[in-house]
Amino acid sequence: AQMLPQLFTKNKADTLALLMEHTGKNEASSSPLSPKEVLKILENHKMYMWCYVEHLNSPKHQGILTELSTDHAQMFAQLYVDYDHKRLLPFLHATISHIPNLKVILDMLSLIHI
């Protein structure tokens, strides 16, 4: 598991496929790695974490991303700022219940037409 950053360096697509094969859809899974553990391992490798989050942001894996957003929405929002700011507002609207004071911020942004 600690080799994930090196695996990403060698082959991002194969690493993502391997992660999806060996991570459970929820925390109750008996899989060796939970999605939360993957985030923990990648916490010092933001680009690889972004790759993982982006991969989860597909219809096939959306439930995992939604579940992770409960505890990690602010971190994901920062990843959107860093790597794909054009998709930040749609992400924020989708996770509005998970980030404290987000509704107020979004309302303020809509007033200034950002």
Backbone as numpy.savetxt, mean C-alpha at the origin, in Angstrom:
# Nx Ny Nz CAx CAy CAz Cx Cy Cz
12.56 -14.01 4.18 11.74 -12.80 4.18 12.60 -11.54 4.18
13.69 -11.56 4.91 14.56 -10.38 4.96 15.28 -10.14 3.64
15.19 -11.10 2.73 15.83 -10.97 1.43 14.94 -10.25 0.40
13.76 -9.83 0.80 12.84 -9.19 -0.13 13.47 -8.03 -0.90
14.16 -7.11 -0.23 14.75 -6.00 -1.00 15.71 -6.49 -2.10
16.50 -7.50 -1.80 17.42 -8.03 -2.81 16.64 -8.70 -3.95
15.57 -9.39 -3.62 14.75 -10.02 -4.65 14.11 -8.97 -5.56
13.63 -7.88 -4.96 13.06 -6.79 -5.77 14.10 -6.23 -6.73
15.33 -6.09 -6.25 16.40 -5.56 -7.08 16.64 -6.46 -8.29
16.57 -7.76 -8.09 16.84 -8.71 -9.18 15.68 -8.82 -10.17
14.45 -8.91 -9.65 13.31 -9.09 -10.55 12.03 -8.69 -9.84
11.59 -7.48 -10.10 10.41 -6.94 -9.43 9.16 -7.77 -9.70
8.90 -8.11 -10.96 7.67 -8.83 -11.32 7.60 -10.20 -10.65
8.71 -10.93 -10.70 8.73 -12.26 -10.06 8.59 -12.15 -8.55
9.19 -11.13 -7.96 9.10 -10.94 -6.51 7.66 -10.65 -6.10
6.98 -9.79 -6.86 5.58 -9.48 -6.56 4.71 -10.73 -6.71
4.96 -11.51 -7.74 4.19 -12.76 -7.92 4.43 -13.72 -6.76
5.67 -13.82 -6.34 6.02 -14.68 -5.21 5.35 -14.21 -3.92
5.35 -12.90 -3.71 4.70 -12.35 -2.52 3.21 -12.67 -2.52
2.56 -12.50 -3.66 1.13 -12.73 -3.71 0.81 -14.21 -3.53
1.71 -15.05 -3.94 1.51 -16.49 -3.78 1.68 -16.92 -2.32
2.54 -16.22 -1.59 2.88 -16.65 -0.24 2.40 -15.73 0.87
1.54 -14.79 0.53 0.93 -13.97 1.58 -0.55 -14.25 1.59
-1.12 -14.21 2.79 -2.53 -14.50 2.93 -3.38 -13.32 2.58
-4.66 -13.57 2.35 -5.59 -12.49 2.04 -6.00 -11.73 3.29
-5.75 -12.31 4.46 -6.09 -11.61 5.70 -5.15 -12.08 6.81
-5.24 -11.44 7.91 -4.34 -11.74 9.02 -4.58 -13.13 9.62
-5.74 -13.71 9.38 -6.03 -15.03 9.92 -5.45 -16.15 9.05
-4.84 -15.76 7.95 -4.29 -16.75 7.03 -3.15 -17.53 7.69
-2.99 -18.76 7.25 -1.89 -19.57 7.76 -0.64 -19.42 6.89
-0.65 -18.46 5.98 0.50 -18.23 5.11 1.70 -17.81 5.93
2.90 -18.12 5.44 4.11 -17.78 6.19 4.31 -16.27 6.39
3.84 -15.47 5.48 3.98 -14.01 5.58 2.61 -13.35 5.47
2.34 -12.46 6.37 1.11 -11.68 6.24 1.45 -10.41 5.46
0.46 -9.77 4.85 0.73 -8.51 4.17 1.34 -7.46 5.10
0.93 -7.44 6.36 1.51 -6.49 7.32 3.00 -6.78 7.54
3.36 -8.06 7.56 4.78 -8.41 7.72 5.59 -7.95 6.50
4.99 -8.06 5.32 5.69 -7.59 4.11 5.95 -6.09 4.23
4.96 -5.32 4.68 5.16 -3.88 4.86 6.27 -3.61 5.87
6.29 -4.36 6.94 7.32 -4.18 7.97 8.71 -4.43 7.39
8.84 -5.49 6.60 10.14 -5.82 5.99 10.57 -4.73 5.02
9.61 -4.14 4.31 9.94 -3.15 3.29 9.92 -1.72 3.81
9.74 -1.52 5.10 9.58 -0.16 5.62 10.77 0.76 5.34
11.96 0.22 5.20 13.13 1.04 4.89 13.46 1.03 3.40
12.55 0.50 2.61 12.75 0.41 1.16 11.47 0.92 0.49
11.27 2.23 0.54 10.01 2.83 0.13 9.65 2.53 -1.32
10.62 2.50 -2.22 10.30 2.23 -3.62 9.73 0.81 -3.78
10.29 -0.16 -3.08 9.78 -1.51 -3.16 8.42 -1.63 -2.47
8.24 -0.88 -1.38 6.95 -0.86 -0.73 5.91 -0.29 -1.68
6.29 0.76 -2.40 5.38 1.36 -3.39 5.00 0.32 -4.45
5.97 -0.44 -4.92 5.69 -1.50 -5.90 4.67 -2.49 -5.35
4.83 -2.86 -4.09 3.92 -3.80 -3.45 2.52 -3.20 -3.33
2.44 -1.96 -2.86 1.15 -1.29 -2.70 0.47 -1.13 -4.07
1.24 -0.75 -5.07 0.68 -0.63 -6.41 0.14 -1.96 -6.91
0.85 -3.02 -6.63 0.40 -4.35 -7.05 -0.91 -4.72 -6.33
-1.02 -4.33 -5.08 -2.25 -4.61 -4.33 -3.42 -3.75 -4.79
-3.12 -2.68 -5.48 -4.16 -1.75 -5.93 -4.76 -2.21 -7.26
-5.00 -3.49 -7.35 -5.66 -4.07 -8.52 -6.95 -4.73 -8.03
-7.92 -4.90 -8.90 -9.18 -5.51 -8.45 -8.98 -6.87 -7.78
-8.01 -7.62 -8.24 -7.77 -8.96 -7.70 -7.32 -8.92 -6.23
-6.58 -7.88 -5.86 -5.99 -7.79 -4.51 -6.52 -6.61 -3.70
-7.56 -5.95 -4.18 -8.07 -4.74 -3.53 -8.45 -4.97 -2.07
-8.97 -6.14 -1.74 -9.36 -6.41 -0.36 -8.18 -6.35 0.59
-7.02 -6.81 0.15 -5.81 -6.75 0.99 -5.42 -5.30 1.22
-5.44 -4.49 0.15 -5.06 -3.08 0.28 -6.04 -2.35 1.20
-7.32 -2.63 1.05 -8.32 -2.00 1.91 -8.07 -2.35 3.38
-7.79 -3.61 3.63 -7.51 -4.05 5.00 -6.26 -3.36 5.56
-5.21 -3.30 4.77 -3.97 -2.65 5.21 -4.15 -1.16 5.42
-5.03 -0.54 4.65 -5.25 0.90 4.76 -5.81 1.30 6.11
-6.46 0.37 6.78 -7.00 0.67 8.10 -5.90 1.18 9.03
-4.73 0.56 8.99 -3.62 0.95 9.86 -2.53 1.75 9.16
-2.50 1.73 7.84 -1.36 2.30 7.12 -1.75 3.35 6.08
-2.93 3.92 6.18 -3.40 4.87 5.16 -2.48 6.07 5.03
-2.00 6.60 6.15 -1.12 7.77 6.05 0.19 7.43 5.35
0.74 6.27 5.65 1.96 5.84 4.98 1.71 5.66 3.48
0.57 5.06 3.12 0.25 4.87 1.71 0.06 6.22 1.03
-0.59 7.15 1.72 -0.77 8.49 1.15 0.59 9.13 0.85
1.55 8.96 1.75 2.89 9.50 1.52 3.54 8.84 0.31
3.31 7.55 0.13 3.85 6.86 -1.05 3.24 7.44 -2.32
1.94 7.74 -2.29 1.31 8.37 -3.46 1.92 9.75 -3.71
2.17 10.50 -2.67 2.81 11.81 -2.82 4.17 11.65 -3.48
4.94 10.68 -3.01 6.30 10.48 -3.50 6.38 9.89 -4.90
5.45 9.00 -5.25 5.61 8.22 -6.48 4.51 8.41 -7.52
3.33 8.88 -7.14 2.25 9.06 -8.11 1.24 10.06 -7.58
1.67 11.31 -7.45 0.82 12.32 -6.81 -0.49 12.57 -7.56
-0.56 12.24 -8.83 -1.80 12.44 -9.58 -2.92 11.52 -9.09
-2.56 10.42 -8.49 -3.57 9.48 -7.98 -3.79 9.62 -6.48
-3.19 10.63 -5.87 -3.33 10.82 -4.43 -4.78 11.11 -4.02
-5.42 12.06 -4.67 -6.79 12.42 -4.26 -7.76 11.25 -4.39
-7.74 10.48 -5.49 -8.63 9.31 -5.52 -8.34 8.33 -4.38
-7.06 8.13 -4.07 -6.71 7.25 -2.95 -7.27 7.81 -1.64
-7.10 9.10 -1.42 -7.59 9.72 -0.19 -9.10 9.59 -0.07
-9.80 9.81 -1.15 -11.26 9.67 -1.12 -11.65 8.23 -0.77
-10.90 7.26 -1.27 -11.21 5.86 -1.00 -10.90 5.45 0.43
-9.99 6.17 1.09 -9.58 5.80 2.45 -9.96 6.84 3.48
-10.94 7.64 3.17 -11.30 8.78 4.02 -11.56 8.40 5.47
-12.06 7.22 5.72 -12.39 6.84 7.10 -11.17 6.39 7.89
-10.02 6.22 7.24 -8.85 5.68 7.92 -7.81 6.74 8.33
-7.96 7.97 7.84 -6.98 9.01 8.17 -7.70 10.10 8.97
-7.26 10.33 10.21 -7.90 11.35 11.04 -7.87 12.72 10.34
-8.97 13.43 10.40 -9.11 14.78 9.86 -9.02 14.84 8.34
-9.05 13.73 7.65 -8.92 13.74 6.20 -10.10 14.45 5.54
-11.29 14.24 6.05 -12.46 14.88 5.44 -12.30 16.39 5.47
-11.80 16.94 6.55 -11.60 18.38 6.64 -10.57 18.83 5.60
-9.48 18.08 5.47 -8.44 18.43 4.51 -8.98 18.37 3.08
-9.72 17.32 2.75 -10.28 17.20 1.41 -11.27 18.31 1.12
-12.07 18.67 2.11 -13.00 19.78 1.93 -12.26 21.08 1.65
-11.16 21.30 2.35 -10.35 22.51 2.14 -9.73 22.49 0.75
-9.24 21.33 0.31 -8.65 21.24 -1.02 -9.68 21.50 -2.10
-10.90 21.03 -1.91 -11.93 21.26 -2.93 -12.31 22.73 -3.00
-12.19 23.44 -1.90 -12.48 24.88 -1.90 -11.46 25.68 -2.72
-10.21 25.18 -2.74 -9.19 25.91 -3.51 -8.92 25.23 -4.85
-9.75 24.25 -5.22 -9.72 23.60 -6.53 -8.39 22.94 -6.86
-7.88 22.16 -5.94 -6.63 21.40 -6.22 -7.01 20.04 -6.74
